[in-house]
Amino acid sequence: MSRLPQYLHRTSKLMRDSASRMLRMTGADEPLRAPVTLFTLNSHEDLKHFATGCDADMGGRSSVHLELDESSAQPNAGVKALQPPRPHAKFWGEMRLSAKPGFEGKVRGGYAGFRNMPRSTLFGEMTDDVSNHKFLALRVCAAGHPRTRNSYYVNIQTDGPVTSDLWQHRLFFSRDDGGWEDIFIPFENFVLTNTGEIQPEQITMYRERLRTVGISLLGGNNGVEGLYALGVDSIRAVNEEDVTTEPKIEPTDGTQWQRQPV
């Protein structure tokens, strides 16, 4: 199927957003602090805009899938849902640390992830301006083996001068029963990395032009293997008045960080 309709739709959205910004510059009253939905993952069409990858692409043995879960049941029977069940993305597979024959000692296993694909338009690439928002909000539910649940990271790429820069933060879950929850991460607490390494000079994230958002499971540094599964409903940008649970942030000394590129 041709991607021209998607291309034209993004172009139209970019023109509307540009017009909206010009109105704000001329003094028009607009709720700048209102929540902004960056991505929904509730349909097959939504999932077409995301790409997956794992260490198997380079000789590892992990697997990765991003599929639409249309079942009405929650991951664990009897769990009270945060919202009525609806289709959502299921990020799942098996995390393995070993390598395929011939790649032993050459490939570091223990990685799987997904992120939205770049969004091209007639006027260049579409990005999101979240400079008026302080938190990234994700509606998710963690399943899979319990030992895999402490190795999820959120990844943000901005339209900055260094294309290999990646901002990361651990995804901390409050529930261990497979129920849905909203997780809030302050943008200022994301850590700048490049090619898998924390950068010694941390700078402020360029939130005016956010290119991609994704989630990865990084099991390589702490020896985590096993089946993993994460339900993902939506990704938003919000402010303090929309935060419903206490944000859990990474230690400022960086002792808990473990890096692999997305």
Secondary structure, DSSP 8 states (H G I E B T S, - for coil): --SHHHHHHHHHHHHHHHHHHHHHHTT----TTS-EEEEE--SHHHHTTEEEEEGGGGTB----EEEEE--SS-SSTT---SS----EEEEEEEE---B-TT-TTT----EEEEEE--EEETTEEE-B--TT--EEEEEEEEEE-GGGTT-EEEEEEES-S-TTEEEEEE---S-SSS--EEEEEEGGG-EEEETTEE-SS-----TTSEEEEEEEEE-TTTT--EEEEEEEEEEEEE-GGG--S------TT-TT------
